[in-house]
Structure formats: C-alpha cells, structure tokens
C-alpha cells in the first residue's frame, strides 16, 4: 500500500469540503495538506489522529509551507504524532525561522489558533 493512502480517509466518512480538501492534499497542494493536517490534529468531524496530522504537516512543510514547518518542529520537539527527535526539531525550527524572520509572532499566533502572543 502506498504510504500516502494510509493517511487518507474513506470518502464515505467525510463531508463534501473535507473530501475536496483531501483530494487536493493528495495532489500535492501544500495549503490543502496543512488544512487536512489541522483536521486530523484537532479531530474536526473525524477521530483525532496525531500520526496522520504529522504526516500531512510534514508533506506541506517539505513544500515550504511555513506554518507546517513550525508544526513539524513542534511534533518532533514534543512527540506529537511521531517520536521526539531533538535533531529533527532543531532542523525544522531553523528552516522555519530562516523563512519567517519578520513574521514569527504572526506564525505563532496562527498556530495557537488566533491567540495573540504577549509582547
């Protein structure tokens, strides 16, 4: 079985929007991959599954999605959906930080779900 297929849900389990999102994620749409990862991470209309979330965050991160890069860092740092790996966490944090030097607070706020970081 293709590794990606194990991280997809049967369409009969999904609403129309999630079916569309899943199809776009499957065709390497990084924004759709990030959104699908969020659905798995938060358990929105489906059972929560951190391993599936990590898989899709990683796919999006590899394509340069900044928010996904921070989520991959967090996953490796805290073991969310994958094994804790300090070396990988450091790599992904550095990668994301280089890309977002001027917008780190904005990224952190988005990851926290709209909570504005304290100055």
N, C-alpha and C positions, 0 to 999 in steps of 0.2 A: 504494500500500500504506500502510495506517495505520502511523504511526511506531512505535506500541507493538508491532505484530505482528512487526517485525523484531527485537525484543528478546525474543521468546518462542521456545522450542524445540519441535520436533515431539514430541508426547507419546510416540511410539514410542521416543524416545531416553531417556526418563526413568523413574525408579522411581515407585511409587504416591504416596509422600509428596511428591515434587517436582512431580508433576502437580497434586496438590491445592494445593500452595503457589503454583504458577504461576497456577492458576485464581483463587485468592483475590487474588493480586497484580494480576491483570488487572481485577478488580472494585474496585480502589482500597483494598484492605486494606493500610494502611501497614506493619504488622508483617510481613505476608507479603512485601511489596515489599522491605523491609530484609533479610529472610531469603533471598529469592531473589537479591538483590544479593550477599550473602555467598557464596552457592553459586557464582555467576559469578566473584567476586573470587578465591576460593580454588581453584576448579576441582574442586569436590566432585562426583564421579560424572559430570562433564561436562568438556569442554575449558575451561580458564580463558579468560575474556573480559572484560577490564577495561572495554571500551566498554559492554557490556551491564550490567556491575556499576554503572558510573557512572549509566547511565540509570535503573536501579531505585533506587539510593541517592537520586538527585535527586527521583524521584517520591515516595518516602517522606519525604524532607526537606521538600518543599513542603507536605506534610500535617502537619508538625510533629514528625516522629519525630526525637528528639534525637540518637540515635546516627547516624542517616543524615545529619543536618546536619553533624556532625563529619566524616563520611566524604566528604561533598561538599566541605567545606573542604579536606580533605587532598588530594582529587583535583585541585582547582584549584591548590593550592599546589605539588604535585609532578608534575602532569601524568599522574595515574593514570586512564586511560580518556578523557581529554579534554585539551585544550590548557591549559598553565599560564596562569593568569589571576589576577594578584595582586589586582585589584579585586574579582573574584568571591570569591576566597579570604577576603579581609578581610570582605566582606559576610556570608558563611556562618559564619565564626568568630564574628563579633559576634552574629549571630542565635542561634547555639547557646549562646554564653556567657551571653547575657541570660536564656535559659530555664533554664540549669543552674548558676547561680552557686554553689549549695551542693553540687553533686554532680559537679564537674568530674573529681575523681580517680576516682570510680566510672565515669564515662563513658570516661575514658582507659583504665582497666583493662579494660573490656569490649571496647574497640576493639583493644587489644593482646592479646586472647584470654585474659583472666583473669590476666595478669601484673600484680601489684600495684605501683603506682608507688612510688618511693622518696620518703620524706618529707624 
